Amino acid sequence: MTSPAATAPARLAAAAVHAYTALGVVLALLMVHFSYAGEVELVLWLFLAAMVVDGTDGFAARRWRVKELVPGFDGALLDNIVDYITYAFAPMILLWSAGLLPAGWLGGVVASIPLLASCFQFCRSDAKTDDHFFLGFPSYWNIAAFYLVVLGAGTTATTITLLALTVLVFVPVRYVYPSRTETAWWPTMTLTTLWFVLYAVVLAQYPSPSWWLVALSGAYVVYYAALSLHLTVTRRRSAEVITA
């Protein structure tokens, strides 16, 4: 029930947060349109815009007490819908239309495998753990697509990458939720922000970005994976000690 003390402006602000999240579907529509128009660089900019929205709407939702003030609207479901089409569906469209997947029907098969795995990922009740981790590879297909495009990967490298990441969807590694992690929040968010900046700079230099900038941005991916693996192992050992 909405708090009786809630003012109309407060409720409007809370509803505006949902509208902000929903902008992701418009970005997704543009991603698909411009993918088929051959505007690869523009689509990558749209990926960045979608990540900025996704990375900030949670803060806004907590700041403006969205759950309390708009109780009849499922913001988590909206977020999952938007994330699926911007983080999974649209990236596969880009890779397929840009010729980074095998020709013909085989390209469709390769694109479908991550999408099916992501259907499983997004529908898991424990996809986001109570202590703020993603369980299994969290469908960052847009980030994979960014590096595959920027590095000029061929169809074989792209296919192997997508299939390897698909397997990781089902491996119970706990991946850090950058904006909500309880461990190393400040360094993680600082590096995440820096990665966004590097993404923009690399993309501004596309199609000939500086290799060292690409490598520097890739260092964040290594940090993220290493931190996630470290925390997964640490928590498993702690659980084993408690149950021993």
TIVODO-249530 format. One record per residue (C-alpha): x, y, z. Coordinates in steps of 0.001 Angstrom, whole numbers, padded with zeros to 6 digits, always signed. Example, Ala and Ser with C-alpha at 12.3 -4.5 7.8 and 13.67 -1.06 7.14 Angstrom:
+012300-004500+007800
+013670-001060+007140
// end
This chain:
+000000+000000+000000
+001270+003458-000862
+002203+005493+002194
-000511+008042+002984
+002235+010567+003636
+003492+010249+000069
+002946+013415-001905
+001853+013510-005527
+005264+014835-006656
+006975+011959-004814
+004756+009404-006516
+005342+011095-009867
+009106+010992-009338
+008900+007294-008483
+006849+006596-011613
+009365+008579-013660
+012058+006119-012596
+010068+003313-014219
+009697+005431-017354
+013458+005962-017341
+014040+002200-017167
+011495+001643-019950
+013526+003879-022274
+015686+000807-022716
+013113-000755-025034
+013323+002297-027289
+017100+001971-027329
+016692-001722-028178
+014392-000895-031078
+017007+001519-032423
+019733-001096-031931
+017876-003580-034122
+016987-000980-036744
+020502+000380-037090
+022049-003090-036997
+020198-003965-040190
+021077-000537-041590
+024755-001429-041174
+025392+001329-038608
+027592-000787-036349
+029259+002127-034566
+025923+003754-033745
+024624+000483-032322
+027656+000267-030039
+026899+003790-028795
+023357+002667-028103
+024772-000265-026113
+026633+002267-023983
+023505+004369-023477
+021560+001279-022389
+024275+000331-019891
+024243+003836-018423
+020481+003617-017944
+020758+000149-016425
+023601+001234-014184
+021753+004251-012774
+018084+003300-012579
+018662+001106-009535
+020171+004018-007606
+017226+006170-008669
+014712+003502-007662
+016156+003297-004155
+016511+007075-003860
+012894+007763-004807
+011471+004747-002941
+009883+003237-006024
+008728-000008-004384
+006984+001926-001634
+005400+004624-003775
+004425+002572-006845
+003616-000800-005255
+001397-002072-008052
+004135-002006-010683
+006834-004689-010925
+010004-002748-011642
+012167-005867-011381
+010194-007522-014174
+010493-004404-016326
+014232-004341-015695
+014567-007985-016761
+012589-007390-019960
+014742-004403-020885
+017983-006160-019957
+017117-009217-022034
+016484-007296-025226
+019371-004833-024800
+021962-007211-023311
+021101-010414-025196
+018702-010074-028128
+020038-006876-029731
+023719-007941-029504
+022939-011174-031360
+021161-009162-034051
+024231-006929-034392
+026693-009817-034643
+024555-011681-037156
+023748-008690-039355
+027367-007473-039277
+028626-010793-040629
+030490-011872-037507
+028519-015116-037338
+028640-017982-039852
+026693-017480-043072
+023232-018884-043633
+021188-020887-041186
+024231-021768-039085
+024577-018127-038073
+021015-018202-036807
+021743-021322-034786
+024823-019762-033184
+022869-016588-032359
+019996-018609-030904
+022126-020572-028441
+023051-017551-026237
+019456-016311-026440
+018082-019618-025192
+020671-019732-022412
+019729-016193-021443
+016060-017190-021253
+017120-019670-018596
+019354-017111-016888
+016703-014404-016660
+014041-016787-015372
+016080-018294-012563
+014690-017399-009164
+018264-017257-007861
+019746-015373-010828
+020351-012479-008438
+021360-013770-005030
+020288-012232-001735
+023842-011014-001150
+023899-009234-004511
+025650-011521-006961
+024646-012831-010371
+024690-016629-010418
+026234-017813-013672
+027462-015600-016509
+025056-012645-016347
+024326-012358-020082
+026727-009515-020802
+026435-010270-024507
+026552-006573-025361
+030017-006317-023825
+031134-009445-025666
+029770-007981-028902
+031622-004715-028275
+034998-006438-027998
+034314-008807-030884
+033453-005876-033151
+036261-003595-031989
+038862-006347-032267
+037587-007354-035698
+036979-010958-034700
+036249-013463-037430
+033318-015839-037503
+035255-018676-035870
+036492-016557-032960
+033030-015068-032493
+031355-018467-032498
+033823-019950-030009
+033450-016929-027723
+029650-017099-027725
+029584-020842-027103
+032138-020574-024276
+030155-017818-022567
+026966-019852-023018
+028543-022684-021039
+029432-020206-018284
+025751-019312-017913
+025299-022748-016322
+028466-022731-014202
+027573-021512-010685
+030182-018805-010373
+028896-015796-008435
+029523-012722-010575
+029811-009357-008868
+026868-006974-009115
+029028-003827-009429
+026611-001227-008062
+025456-003394-005133
+028468-005465-004167
+029216-005500-000448
+032889-006259-001089
+035299-003767-002661
+032457-001407-003635
+034587+001702-004057
+037363+000199-006221
+034827-001768-008244
+032614+001237-008957
+035625+003443-009662
+036960+000944-012177
+033493+000415-013640
+033136+004148-014237
+036596+004254-015793
+035621+001347-018054
+032602+003291-019315
+034904+006188-020178
+037349+003870-021956
+034469+002268-023865
+033488+005714-025170
+037052+006665-026079
+037715+003374-027855
+034456+003700-029747
+035252+007305-030697
+038424+005950-032328
+036602+003121-034110
+037371+001489-036529
+041043+002003-035598
+041176+002304-031797
+044455+002452-029902
+045372-001075-028947
+046567-000011-025495
+043204+001600-024708
+041424-001591-025716
+043848-003565-023536
+043317-001160-020632
+039559-001544-020867
+040051-005297-021076
+042002-005160-017813
+038766-004214-016078
+037083-007313-017504
+039944-009388-016075
+039563-007643-012700
+035823-008272-012686
+036225-011953-013540
+039041-012437-011018
+037109-010721-008210
+034008-012768-008988
+035945-016033-008973
+037795-015081-005783
+034585-014235-003931
+032921-017425-005181
+035756-019594-003859
+035963-017640-000590
+032249-018035+000124
+032292-021730-000716
+035182-022327+001685
+033380-020360+004394
+030235-022430+003850
+032237-025639+004062
+033819-024553+007346
+030420-023699+008819
+028882-027044+007800
+031935-029100+008812
// end
